[in-house]
Amino acid sequence: MNALQFILQGDAISKSVAILLLLMSVASWVVILSKAWTLRRANTDVARSTAAFWQSATVDSGLQQATAFDRSALVSPLISASQTINNRREGSASTLAQAGDKAQQLTRVLRDALHSIINQLNFGQVLLATVGSTAPFVGLLGTVWGIYHALTSISGAGQMTIAQVSGPVGEALVMTAAGLVVAIPAVLAYNVFGRIIGRIEADLEGFASDLRELMLHH
């Protein structure tokens, strides 16, 4: 009996563990592949869109130039948010959010826009962290449960030998290996993506700071 037959012939808990590991693996690989493509594009777009903005003659033309390169909408929301404050007339505040001087309003709207962008970049990171930290324990649960049932069935058959025990126990240990196979790519991807997101975040924070100074003196 191989490992696949061991799982198929197992009880509801063994099958549930195997299905859970499969779902975790599929979900993590979907996130890994989609984020790898998204972050690669975002890393290029942020550099190109910010460069296009600073090479423009006006803020309006800079927004148009930046938007042309900003396929993931990471830079243009910052420019649009700052324009909203820059175009607002003094003394026209109708809410507390519009109160305060121009510097305070720019800081608020740029911070809010930056938080929204960072949340967009971090999408899927929680899933990768969860899979990476829990998959080994899910696999271990399947192993312990499989060994328990294997030993129970063998003991009911009478005298046990090493050959009788080693086969079922070895097949049950596959669940632990499966948990590691699911967890390792998720952990590696989480760490790599975290570093890339950190670099993009630093670039966006620098751009937001420069943009704030520009709008204050515009």
C-alpha positions as CSV (number, residue, x, y, z in Angstrom):
1,M,0.0,0.0,0.0
2,N,1.5,3.3,-1.1
3,A,1.0,6.7,0.5
4,L,-1.8,7.7,-1.8
5,Q,-3.7,4.5,-1.0
6,F,-3.0,5.1,2.7
7,I,-4.7,8.5,2.5
8,L,-7.6,7.3,0.4
9,Q,-8.3,4.4,2.7
10,G,-7.9,6.6,5.8
11,D,-10.7,7.9,7.9
12,A,-12.4,11.3,7.7
13,I,-9.6,13.1,9.7
14,S,-6.8,11.7,7.5
15,K,-8.7,12.7,4.3
16,S,-9.5,16.2,5.8
17,V,-5.8,16.8,6.6
18,A,-4.8,15.8,3.1
19,I,-7.4,18.0,1.5
20,L,-6.5,20.9,3.7
21,L,-2.9,20.6,2.8
22,L,-3.8,20.5,-0.9
23,L,-6.0,23.6,-0.6
24,M,-3.2,25.4,1.3
25,S,-0.7,24.5,-1.4
26,V,-3.0,25.7,-4.2
27,A,-3.9,28.9,-2.5
28,S,-0.3,29.8,-1.7
29,W,1.0,29.1,-5.2
30,V,-1.8,31.2,-6.7
31,V,-0.7,34.1,-4.4
32,I,3.0,33.4,-5.1
33,L,2.6,33.5,-8.9
34,S,0.2,36.5,-8.9
35,K,2.3,38.5,-6.5
36,A,5.6,37.7,-8.3
37,W,4.1,39.2,-11.5
38,T,2.4,42.1,-9.7
39,L,5.5,43.1,-7.7
40,R,7.8,42.8,-10.7
41,R,5.6,45.2,-12.7
42,A,5.1,47.5,-9.7
43,N,8.8,47.8,-9.1
44,T,9.4,49.0,-12.6
45,D,6.3,51.1,-12.8
46,V,7.0,53.1,-9.7
47,A,10.5,54.1,-11.0
48,R,9.2,55.0,-14.4
49,S,6.1,56.9,-13.3
50,T,7.9,59.0,-10.7
51,A,10.6,59.8,-13.2
52,A,8.0,60.8,-15.8
53,F,6.3,63.1,-13.2
54,W,9.4,65.0,-12.2
55,Q,10.3,65.5,-15.9
56,S,6.9,67.2,-16.6
57,A,6.4,70.9,-16.7
58,T,3.3,71.1,-14.6
59,V,1.5,68.9,-12.0
60,D,-1.4,68.2,-14.3
61,S,0.8,67.0,-17.1
62,G,2.9,65.1,-14.6
63,L,-0.2,63.3,-13.4
64,Q,-1.0,62.3,-17.0
65,Q,2.6,61.2,-17.7
66,A,2.8,59.2,-14.5
67,T,-0.6,57.5,-15.0
68,A,0.6,56.3,-18.4
69,F,3.3,54.2,-16.7
70,D,1.4,53.5,-13.4
71,R,-0.4,50.3,-14.4
72,S,-0.9,49.2,-10.8
73,A,-2.1,52.7,-9.6
74,L,0.6,53.1,-7.0
75,V,1.9,56.6,-7.8
76,S,-1.1,58.4,-9.4
77,P,-3.3,58.2,-6.2
78,L,-0.7,60.2,-4.3
79,I,-0.6,62.9,-7.0
80,S,-4.4,63.1,-7.2
81,A,-4.7,63.3,-3.4
82,S,-2.3,66.2,-3.2
83,Q,-4.0,68.0,-6.1
84,T,-7.3,67.9,-4.2
85,I,-5.7,69.8,-1.3
86,N,-3.8,72.1,-3.6
87,N,-6.9,73.1,-5.6
88,R,-9.0,73.7,-2.5
89,R,-9.8,77.3,-1.6
90,E,-8.7,78.6,1.7
91,G,-11.6,79.2,4.1
92,S,-13.8,76.7,2.4
93,A,-13.5,74.0,5.0
94,S,-16.8,72.3,5.8
95,T,-15.4,69.3,7.8
96,L,-12.7,68.7,10.4
97,A,-10.8,66.8,7.7
98,Q,-10.6,70.0,5.7
99,A,-9.6,72.1,8.7
100,G,-6.0,73.2,9.5
101,D,-3.4,74.6,7.2
102,K,-2.3,73.3,3.9
103,A,0.7,71.4,5.3
104,Q,-1.5,69.4,7.7
105,Q,-4.0,68.6,5.1
106,L,-1.4,67.4,2.6
107,T,0.2,65.2,5.3
108,R,-3.2,63.7,6.1
109,V,-4.3,62.9,2.6
110,L,-0.9,61.6,1.5
111,R,-0.6,59.4,4.6
112,D,-4.1,57.9,3.9
113,A,-3.3,57.4,0.2
114,L,0.0,55.8,1.1
115,H,-1.6,53.4,3.6
116,S,-4.1,52.3,1.0
117,I,-1.3,51.6,-1.5
118,I,0.7,49.7,1.0
119,N,-2.3,47.5,1.9
120,Q,-2.7,46.8,-1.8
121,L,1.0,45.7,-2.0
122,N,0.7,43.5,1.1
123,F,-2.3,41.7,-0.2
124,G,-1.7,37.9,0.2
125,Q,1.1,38.2,2.6
126,V,-1.1,37.1,5.5
127,L,-2.1,34.0,3.7
128,L,1.6,33.1,2.9
129,A,2.5,33.7,6.5
130,T,-0.4,31.6,7.8
131,V,0.4,28.7,5.4
132,G,4.1,28.8,6.2
133,S,3.5,28.7,9.9
134,T,0.6,26.2,10.1
135,A,1.2,23.7,7.3
136,P,4.0,21.7,9.1
137,F,1.7,21.2,12.1
138,V,-1.2,20.2,9.9
139,G,1.0,17.6,8.3
140,L,2.2,16.5,11.7
141,L,-1.4,16.0,12.9
142,G,-2.0,13.8,9.9
143,T,1.1,11.8,10.7
144,V,0.3,11.3,14.3
145,W,-3.3,10.3,13.5
146,G,-2.1,7.9,10.8
147,I,0.4,6.2,13.0
148,Y,-2.1,5.8,15.7
149,H,-4.6,4.1,13.4
150,A,-1.9,2.0,11.7
151,L,-0.6,0.7,15.1
152,T,-4.2,0.1,16.3
153,S,-5.0,-2.0,13.2
154,I,-1.8,-3.9,13.4
155,S,-2.2,-4.7,17.1
156,G,-5.6,-6.1,16.4
157,A,-4.1,-8.5,13.9
158,G,-2.0,-10.3,16.6
159,Q,1.8,-10.5,16.8
160,M,3.6,-7.4,15.3
161,T,6.9,-7.4,13.5
162,I,9.2,-4.6,12.4
163,A,8.2,-5.2,8.8
164,Q,4.5,-4.8,9.6
165,V,5.1,-1.6,11.5
166,S,7.6,0.1,9.3
167,G,5.3,0.2,6.2
168,P,2.3,2.0,7.7
169,V,4.4,4.3,9.8
170,G,6.5,5.3,6.9
171,E,3.4,6.0,4.8
172,A,2.0,8.1,7.6
173,L,5.2,10.1,7.8
174,V,4.5,11.3,4.3
175,M,1.9,13.7,5.8
176,T,4.7,15.5,7.7
177,A,6.8,15.7,4.5
178,A,3.7,17.1,2.7
179,G,3.3,19.7,5.3
180,L,6.9,20.9,4.8
181,V,6.5,20.9,1.0
182,V,3.5,23.2,1.4
183,A,5.2,25.4,4.0
184,I,8.6,26.0,2.6
185,P,7.6,27.8,-0.7
186,A,5.2,30.0,1.3
187,V,7.9,31.0,3.8
188,L,10.5,31.7,1.1
189,A,8.0,33.8,-0.9
190,Y,6.8,35.7,2.1
191,N,10.4,36.8,2.9
192,V,11.3,37.6,-0.7
193,F,8.1,39.6,-1.3
194,G,8.5,41.4,2.0
195,R,11.9,42.7,1.0
196,I,10.5,43.8,-2.4
197,I,7.5,45.5,-0.8
198,G,9.8,47.3,1.6
199,R,11.9,48.8,-1.2
200,I,8.7,49.9,-3.1
201,E,7.3,51.3,0.1
202,A,10.5,53.3,0.7
203,D,10.4,54.7,-2.8
204,L,6.7,55.7,-2.4
205,E,7.3,57.4,1.0
206,G,10.2,59.4,-0.5
207,F,8.0,60.4,-3.5
208,A,5.2,61.4,-1.1
209,S,7.6,63.5,1.0
210,D,9.0,65.3,-2.1
211,L,5.5,65.8,-3.5
212,R,4.3,67.4,-0.2
213,E,7.1,69.9,-0.4
214,L,6.3,70.7,-4.0
215,M,2.6,71.3,-3.3
216,L,3.4,73.5,-0.3
217,H,5.3,75.9,-2.5
218,H,3.3,75.5,-5.7
